[in-house]
Amino acid sequence: MSIQISASHSLAAKALDFRAIRQDMISSNIANADTPFYKPRDISFENALAVEKAKILNQNSPKLEMAQTNGAHIALQEVTGAKLPVTFFRDGHMARNDGNSVDLDVETTEMSKNSIMFAALVSAMKKNSEIYKSVIDSSSKIS
């Protein structure tokens, strides 16, 4: 059970989840570097986070709403659940003779970038929680 401190905290927590998923996908790409016909996979991190931001901040989503012009129409049922970000195959790399297109240089670079972003998010969340803690500590000393 997660506690919602603020909307930005919830968004940062979701970003950590997506970064962890991305790290797993990159690790899988590296592990399959010798698998014939394997295509490297990735997630669209920015798009997934934009959808979560709209959901957390109650912003209008980019989807088209269904009009219900008569009360007898069946209402749209919203499907909720743990949705994973959209995955895609990374293009632009030459496939080897065995059809595998994993480029270890690209994968290790992406893994490093993802690790740095993950560490930055953790650091920001720690700093944010320290601010709330100091406010709570200060308010308890006043009374």
Backbone as a chain_set.jsonl record, in Angstrom:
{"seq": "MSIQISASHSLAAKALDFRAIRQDMISSNIANADTPFYKPRDISFENALAVEKAKILNQNSPKLEMAQTNGAHIALQEVTGAKLPVTFFRDGHMARNDGNSVDLDVETTEMSKNSIMFAALVSAMKKNSEIYKSVIDSSSKIS", "coords": {"N": [[0.848, -1.176, 0.0], [0.709, 2.105, -0.99], [1.492, 5.355, 0.157], [0.11, 8.453, -0.535], [1.824, 11.25, -0.688], [2.099, 13.613, -2.102], [1.097, 14.878, -5.333], [3.303, 15.074, -6.988], [5.057, 13.345, -5.732], [3.772, 10.881, -6.102], [3.93, 10.739, -8.882], [6.698, 10.649, -9.236], [7.209, 8.206, -7.985], [5.919, 6.482, -9.76], [7.499, 6.96, -11.974], [9.871, 5.806, -11.088], [9.052, 3.128, -11.063], [8.659, 2.707, -13.843], [11.267, 3.164, -14.755], [12.555, 0.999, -13.554], [11.303, -1.113, -14.895], [12.255, -0.557, -17.465], [14.993, -0.964, -17.059], [15.016, -3.721, -16.619], [14.196, -4.588, -19.148], [16.308, -3.735, -20.781], [18.357, -5.256, -19.665], [17.42, -7.762, -20.382], [17.692, -7.563, -23.148], [20.485, -7.469, -23.369], [21.112, -9.971, -22.308], [20.113, -11.577, -24.302], [21.794, -11.257, -26.425], [23.076, -13.109, -28.039], [21.071, -14.618, -29.103], [19.488, -16.051, -31.81], [17.718, -14.156, -34.264], [16.681, -12.347, -32.438], [15.215, -9.319, -31.444], [15.976, -6.167, -30.101], [14.197, -4.804, -27.32], [12.32, -2.052, -25.989], [10.916, 0.555, -23.884], [8.575, 3.218, -24.264], [9.37, 5.589, -22.431], [8.836, 8.331, -21.863], [6.275, 8.731, -22.972], [4.749, 6.919, -21.463], [5.034, 8.023, -18.92], [3.836, 10.501, -19.323], [1.156, 9.775, -19.673], [0.61, 8.731, -17.129], [1.029, 11.051, -15.622], [-1.083, 12.667, -16.491], [-3.169, 11.151, -15.479], [-2.678, 11.135, -12.67], [-2.677, 13.871, -12.037], [-5.218, 14.542, -12.693], [-5.77, 15.483, -15.286], [-7.049, 16.195, -18.535], [-7.259, 13.403, -20.562], [-5.606, 12.239, -23.558], [-7.407, 10.713, -24.977], [-10.319, 10.024, -26.965], [-13.471, 10.857, -25.885], [-16.472, 8.972, -25.366], [-19.618, 9.741, -26.637], [-22.776, 9.887, -25.05], [-25.803, 9.887, -26.064], [-28.343, 9.157, -25.394], [-30.215, 8.073, -22.623], [-30.68, 5.362, -22.532], [-28.567, 4.154, -23.712], [-25.762, 1.991, -23.461], [-23.429, 2.465, -20.949], [-20.003, 3.521, -21.136], [-17.534, 1.321, -20.07], [-14.935, 1.718, -17.938], [-11.796, 0.329, -18.073], [-9.682, -0.701, -15.662], [-6.5, -1.215, -14.157], [-3.263, -2.692, -13.643], [-1.399, -1.297, -15.881], [1.129, -1.827, -18.163], [3.831, 0.05, -19.567], [3.926, 0.881, -23.072], [5.602, -1.282, -25.194], [8.27, -1.456, -27.609], [10.057, -2.422, -30.591], [13.436, -1.766, -31.001], [14.68, -0.035, -33.699], [16.959, 0.506, -36.451], [19.454, -0.607, -36.188], [21.93, -2.666, -37.553], [21.211, -5.939, -38.432], [22.785, -8.974, -37.515], [24.263, -11.83, -39.189], [22.771, -13.902, -38.102], [20.329, -12.735, -37.681], [19.947, -11.332, -35.346], [19.71, -8.21, -33.745], [20.846, -6.867, -31.622], [22.807, -4.406, -30.206], [25.529, -4.209, -28.326], [26.959, -1.968, -27.439], [25.058, 0.112, -27.635], [23.103, -0.876, -25.892], [24.458, -1.018, -23.383], [25.031, 1.675, -23.044], [22.43, 2.772, -22.923], [21.586, 1.459, -20.611], [23.291, 2.592, -18.697], [22.499, 5.304, -18.825], [19.842, 5.024, -17.971], [20.237, 4.032, -15.374], [21.472, 6.216, -14.139], [19.382, 8.091, -14.27], [17.515, 6.777, -12.677], [18.84, 6.805, -10.182], [18.912, 9.575, -9.798], [16.183, 10.141, -9.531], [15.598, 8.72, -7.169], [17.19, 10.153, -5.378], [15.968, 12.687, -5.534], [13.444, 12.061, -4.514], [14.13, 11.335, -1.894], [15.085, 13.798, -0.951], [12.77, 15.325, -1.14], [11.128, 13.99, 0.724], [12.595, 14.529, 3.027], [12.142, 17.249, 3.304], [9.393, 17.311, 3.951], [9.54, 15.904, 6.343], [11.077, 17.656, 7.935], [9.312, 19.802, 8.144], [7.231, 18.642, 9.584], [8.614, 17.958, 11.95], [9.353, 20.545, 12.815], [6.848, 21.707, 13.24], [5.925, 20.213, 15.363], [7.523, 21.076, 17.453], [6.66, 23.62, 17.929], [4.184, 23.578, 19.243]], "CA": [[0.0, 0.0, 0.0], [1.534, 3.301, -1.049], [0.912, 6.554, 0.733], [0.266, 9.567, -1.449], [2.247, 12.46, -0.004], [1.737, 14.683, -3.026], [0.98, 14.401, -6.715], [4.651, 14.919, -7.548], [5.628, 12.132, -5.137], [3.166, 9.745, -6.81], [4.48, 10.71, -10.238], [8.084, 10.187, -9.125], [7.157, 6.773, -7.683], [5.578, 5.804, -11.015], [8.689, 7.057, -12.822], [10.789, 4.767, -10.611], [8.537, 1.851, -11.566], [8.935, 2.612, -15.274], [12.722, 3.03, -14.909], [12.888, -0.389, -13.19], [10.86, -1.947, -16.026], [13.182, -0.314, -18.57], [16.252, -1.625, -16.718], [14.814, -5.151, -16.867], [14.142, -4.825, -20.592], [17.666, -3.592, -21.314], [19.078, -6.446, -19.209], [16.963, -8.86, -21.23], [18.315, -7.379, -24.461], [21.893, -7.867, -23.254], [21.141, -11.423, -22.096], [19.762, -12.238, -25.557], [22.678, -10.759, -27.488], [23.472, -14.218, -28.919], [19.884, -15.372, -29.504], [19.162, -15.787, -33.218], [16.512, -13.411, -34.645], [16.185, -11.523, -31.328], [15.163, -7.873, -31.682], [15.98, -5.482, -28.806], [12.944, -4.166, -26.936], [12.431, -0.895, -25.113], [9.623, 1.173, -23.616], [8.499, 4.652, -24.488], [9.317, 6.083, -21.063], [8.215, 9.651, -21.819], [4.838, 8.589, -23.221], [4.146, 6.243, -20.312], [4.996, 8.973, -17.811], [2.843, 11.528, -19.657], [-0.163, 9.2, -19.387], [0.485, 8.681, -15.667], [0.903, 12.429, -15.139], [-2.457, 13.092, -16.755], [-4.033, 10.408, -14.565], [-2.432, 11.572, -11.291], [-3.038, 15.28, -11.882], [-6.599, 14.676, -13.174], [-5.796, 16.26, -16.511], [-7.771, 15.522, -19.618], [-6.428, 12.454, -21.282], [-5.676, 12.461, -24.995], [-8.32, 9.804, -25.658], [-11.597, 10.55, -27.387], [-14.547, 10.413, -25.01], [-17.639, 8.47, -26.064], [-20.835, 10.501, -26.367], [-23.948, 9.085, -24.708], [-26.879, 10.803, -26.435], [-29.614, 8.658, -24.899], [-30.053, 7.406, -21.346], [-30.772, 3.916, -22.71], [-27.305, 3.637, -24.233], [-24.892, 1.331, -22.486], [-22.333, 3.36, -20.573], [-18.651, 3.032, -21.348], [-16.927, 0.734, -18.883], [-13.505, 2.008, -17.858], [-11.01, -0.821, -17.669], [-8.532, -0.266, -14.871], [-5.59, -2.291, -13.781], [-1.852, -2.357, -13.763], [-1.018, -1.264, -17.284], [2.547, -1.629, -18.387], [4.067, 0.955, -20.686], [3.963, 0.27, -24.401], [6.946, -1.693, -25.616], [8.507, -1.424, -29.047], [11.337, -2.96, -31.032], [14.356, -0.707, -31.398], [15.133, -0.179, -35.079], [18.107, 1.306, -36.833], [20.709, -1.329, -36.011], [22.106, -3.724, -38.534], [21.109, -7.312, -37.929], [23.897, -9.84, -37.887], [23.876, -12.939, -40.069], [21.765, -14.739, -37.444], [19.094, -11.973, -37.538], [19.945, -10.616, -34.067], [20.095, -6.818, -33.95], [21.266, -6.263, -30.358], [24.097, -3.727, -30.237], [25.933, -4.127, -26.924], [27.327, -0.582, -27.123], [23.812, 0.856, -27.43], [22.424, -1.39, -24.693], [25.164, -0.601, -22.175], [24.836, 3.123, -22.923], [21.067, 2.978, -22.445], [21.523, 0.996, -19.224], [23.953, 3.611, -17.879], [21.614, 6.47, -18.751], [18.685, 4.655, -17.16], [20.697, 3.931, -13.987], [21.679, 7.582, -13.645], [18.058, 8.691, -14.077], [16.919, 6.105, -11.522], [19.505, 7.347, -8.993], [18.47, 10.965, -9.639], [14.813, 10.094, -9.007], [15.675, 8.298, -5.762], [17.743, 11.291, -4.647], [14.931, 13.724, -5.466], [12.392, 11.612, -3.598], [14.666, 11.44, -0.543], [15.12, 15.225, -0.616], [11.378, 15.731, -0.974], [10.62, 13.458, 1.986], [13.28, 15.246, 4.098], [11.452, 18.535, 3.469], [8.167, 17.039, 4.706], [9.935, 15.516, 7.704], [11.49, 18.849, 8.674], [8.1, 20.579, 8.435], [6.518, 17.941, 10.667], [9.42, 18.129, 13.165], [9.261, 21.935, 13.237], [5.508, 21.994, 13.75], [5.748, 19.548, 16.668], [8.265, 21.858, 18.446], [5.94, 24.879, 18.184], [3.059, 23.376, 20.172]], "C": [[0.886, 1.229, 0.0], [0.768, 4.494, -0.507], [1.157, 7.695, -0.23], [0.568, 10.818, -0.648], [1.835, 13.669, -0.827], [1.635, 14.086, -4.422], [2.361, 14.185, -7.324], [5.337, 13.672, -6.987], [5.072, 10.893, -5.843], [3.731, 9.601, -8.216], [5.923, 10.214, -10.22], [8.131, 8.685, -8.821], [6.839, 5.974, -8.942], [6.771, 5.831, -11.968], [9.732, 6.026, -12.405], [10.358, 3.389, -11.103], [8.885, 1.662, -13.04], [10.434, 2.476, -15.545], [13.161, 1.602, -14.575], [12.474, -1.34, -14.312], [11.832, -1.799, -17.193], [14.518, -1.003, -18.313], [16.153, -3.127, -16.977], [14.809, -5.462, -18.361], [15.531, -4.723, -21.217], [18.515, -4.795, -20.912], [18.703, -7.659, -20.052], [17.58, -8.773, -22.627], [19.771, -7.846, -24.432], [21.999, -9.387, -23.103], [20.855, -12.181, -23.387], [20.627, -11.784, -26.728], [23.098, -11.85, -28.463], [22.295, -15.07, -29.378], [19.541, -15.047, -30.958], [17.788, -15.111, -33.377], [15.918, -12.577, -33.507], [16.278, -10.05, -31.714], [15.128, -7.174, -30.323], [14.675, -4.728, -28.563], [13.237, -2.989, -26.011], [11.029, -0.393, -24.819], [9.709, 2.646, -23.962], [8.276, 5.308, -23.131], [8.546, 7.405, -20.978], [6.705, 9.566, -22.025], [4.133, 7.939, -22.04], [4.014, 7.201, -19.135], [3.987, 10.088, -18.071], [1.424, 11.037, -19.373], [-0.395, 9.147, -17.88], [0.306, 10.07, -15.079], [-0.517, 12.932, -15.33], [-3.424, 12.414, -15.789], [-3.9, 10.938, -13.131], [-2.906, 13.003, -11.065], [-4.451, 15.586, -12.379], [-6.698, 15.607, -14.38], [-6.563, 15.482, -17.562], [-6.812, 14.606, -20.353], [-6.582, 12.691, -22.783], [-6.666, 11.548, -25.72], [-9.652, 10.497, -25.965], [-12.692, 9.98, -26.497], [-15.75, 9.982, -25.845], [-18.87, 9.278, -25.666], [-21.971, 9.535, -26.049], [-25.156, 9.997, -24.903], [-28.247, 10.374, -25.931], [-29.351, 7.898, -23.608], [-30.108, 5.882, -21.45], [-29.492, 3.309, -23.276], [-26.501, 2.989, -23.113], [-23.708, 2.251, -22.216], [-20.99, 2.691, -20.832], [-18.095, 2.508, -20.035], [-15.431, 1.0, -18.921], [-12.78, 0.78, -17.335], [-9.797, -0.297, -16.918], [-7.684, -1.473, -14.529], [-4.17, -1.829, -13.962], [-1.46, -2.445, -15.233], [0.477, -1.011, -17.385], [2.722, -0.659, -19.54], [4.173, 0.184, -21.996], [5.412, -0.064, -24.758], [7.046, -1.609, -27.134], [9.856, -2.061, -29.337], [12.199, -1.795, -31.481], [14.866, -0.985, -32.801], [16.419, 0.615, -35.293], [19.448, 0.617, -36.653], [20.767, -2.462, -37.027], [21.993, -5.081, -37.857], [22.329, -8.096, -38.4], [23.376, -10.944, -38.807], [22.799, -13.812, -39.443], [20.451, -13.987, -37.203], [18.985, -11.204, -36.234], [20.425, -9.192, -34.299], [20.459, -6.099, -32.644], [22.665, -5.679, -30.533], [24.511, -3.494, -28.783], [26.359, -2.721, -26.523], [26.085, 0.259, -26.828], [23.149, 0.423, -26.124], [23.123, -0.942, -23.41], [25.056, 0.908, -21.964], [23.443, 3.433, -22.379], [20.92, 2.548, -20.99], [22.162, 2.024, -18.287], [23.085, 4.851, -17.722], [20.423, 6.195, -17.842], [19.054, 4.577, -15.682], [20.911, 5.303, -13.371], [20.341, 8.261, -13.375], [17.349, 8.072, -12.874], [17.509, 6.678, -10.228], [19.082, 8.789, -8.739], [17.049, 11.027, -9.072], [14.797, 9.702, -7.534], [16.172, 9.462, -4.902], [16.701, 12.394, -4.483], [13.824, 13.33, -4.5], [12.859, 11.675, -2.15], [14.66, 12.89, -0.073], [13.716, 15.736, -0.331], [10.83, 15.237, 0.366], [11.311, 14.118, 3.178], [12.63, 16.604, 4.359], [10.178, 18.332, 4.28], [8.484, 16.68, 6.154], [10.331, 16.734, 8.528], [10.299, 19.733, 9.024], [7.34, 19.944, 9.6], [7.279, 18.109, 11.992], [9.307, 19.544, 13.701], [7.901, 22.248, 13.819], [5.265, 21.334, 15.086], [6.48, 20.316, 17.769], [7.527, 23.132, 18.819], [4.868, 24.671, 19.238], [3.446, 22.897, 21.513]], "O": [[1.725, 1.389, 0.886], [-0.442, 4.619, -0.693], [2.281, 7.891, -0.694], [-0.317, 11.383, -0.006], [1.285, 14.634, -0.295], [2.031, 12.946, -4.66], [2.572, 13.238, -8.081], [6.11, 13.019, -7.688], [5.819, 9.962, -6.147], [3.98, 8.491, -8.687], [6.326, 9.444, -11.092], [8.993, 7.974, -9.338], [7.419, 4.912, -9.168], [7.031, 4.861, -12.68], [10.402, 5.438, -13.255], [11.191, 2.579, -11.51], [9.348, 0.595, -13.442], [10.835, 1.755, -16.459], [14.042, 1.054, -15.238], [13.211, -2.269, -14.642], [12.193, -2.785, -17.836], [15.115, -1.564, -19.232], [17.091, -3.736, -17.493], [15.353, -6.48, -18.789], [15.89, -5.526, -22.078], [19.3, -5.3, -21.715], [19.555, -8.479, -20.394], [17.947, -9.791, -23.214], [20.233, -8.529, -25.346], [22.874, -10.014, -23.701], [21.311, -13.313, -23.549], [20.232, -11.914, -27.887], [23.444, -11.549, -29.606], [22.493, -16.127, -29.977], [19.326, -13.883, -31.295], [16.827, -15.468, -32.695], [14.77, -12.144, -33.599], [17.292, -9.596, -32.244], [14.325, -7.549, -29.469], [14.121, -4.101, -29.467], [14.27, -2.946, -25.342], [10.06, -0.853, -25.425], [10.787, 3.24, -23.953], [7.138, 5.552, -22.73], [7.694, 7.569, -20.105], [5.942, 10.244, -21.338], [3.042, 8.36, -21.658], [3.003, 7.194, -18.433], [3.348, 10.57, -17.136], [0.588, 11.799, -18.887], [-1.481, 9.483, -17.408], [-0.475, 10.255, -14.146], [-1.087, 13.552, -14.432], [-4.387, 13.032, -15.334], [-4.906, 11.162, -12.458], [-3.473, 13.312, -10.018], [-4.839, 16.75, -12.476], [-7.616, 16.422, -14.47], [-6.702, 14.262, -17.478], [-5.701, 14.996, -20.714], [-7.571, 13.276, -23.225], [-6.76, 11.597, -26.946], [-10.042, 11.446, -25.284], [-12.825, 8.763, -26.37], [-16.018, 10.555, -26.901], [-19.127, 9.473, -24.478], [-22.114, 8.496, -26.694], [-25.494, 10.785, -24.02], [-29.209, 11.136, -26.026], [-28.371, 7.16, -23.509], [-29.633, 5.184, -20.554], [-29.348, 2.087, -23.315], [-26.57, 3.41, -21.958], [-23.07, 2.752, -23.142], [-20.857, 1.47, -20.758], [-18.178, 3.179, -19.007], [-14.74, 0.554, -19.837], [-13.117, 0.256, -16.274], [-8.989, 0.455, -17.463], [-8.135, -2.615, -14.614], [-3.916, -0.701, -14.385], [-1.22, -3.531, -15.76], [1.011, -0.092, -16.764], [1.85, -0.558, -20.402], [4.47, -1.01, -22.012], [6.312, 0.767, -24.635], [6.044, -1.682, -27.846], [10.69, -2.22, -28.445], [11.755, -0.94, -32.247], [15.423, -2.051, -33.063], [16.888, 1.312, -34.393], [20.485, 1.213, -36.943], [19.766, -3.121, -37.309], [22.617, -5.326, -36.825], [22.83, -7.912, -39.509], [22.195, -10.978, -39.153], [21.993, -14.404, -40.16], [19.543, -14.539, -36.582], [18.006, -10.484, -36.035], [21.432, -8.979, -34.974], [20.39, -4.872, -32.567], [23.59, -6.372, -30.955], [23.91, -2.674, -28.089], [26.145, -2.318, -25.379], [26.073, 1.033, -25.871], [22.69, 1.259, -25.346], [22.462, -0.533, -22.455], [24.995, 1.369, -20.824], [23.294, 4.261, -21.48], [20.211, 3.196, -20.22], [21.635, 2.294, -17.208], [22.949, 5.387, -16.622], [20.043, 7.043, -17.036], [18.279, 5.005, -14.827], [20.57, 5.526, -12.209], [20.184, 8.936, -12.357], [16.657, 8.772, -12.134], [16.774, 6.997, -9.293], [18.909, 9.187, -7.587], [16.751, 11.873, -8.228], [14.061, 10.29, -6.741], [15.632, 9.72, -3.826], [16.572, 12.97, -3.402], [13.322, 14.168, -3.752], [12.079, 12.029, -1.265], [14.279, 13.181, 1.061], [13.505, 16.494, 0.615], [10.143, 15.982, 1.066], [10.699, 14.261, 4.237], [12.572, 17.057, 5.502], [9.908, 19.101, 5.202], [7.783, 17.098, 7.076], [9.96, 16.836, 9.697], [10.279, 20.349, 10.09], [6.864, 20.644, 10.493], [6.672, 18.37, 13.03], [9.177, 19.738, 14.91], [7.807, 22.986, 14.799], [4.472, 21.84, 15.88], [6.086, 20.215, 18.931], [7.738, 23.674, 19.904], [4.673, 25.555, 20.072], [2.584, 22.695, 22.369]]}, "num_chains": 1, "name": "protein.A"}
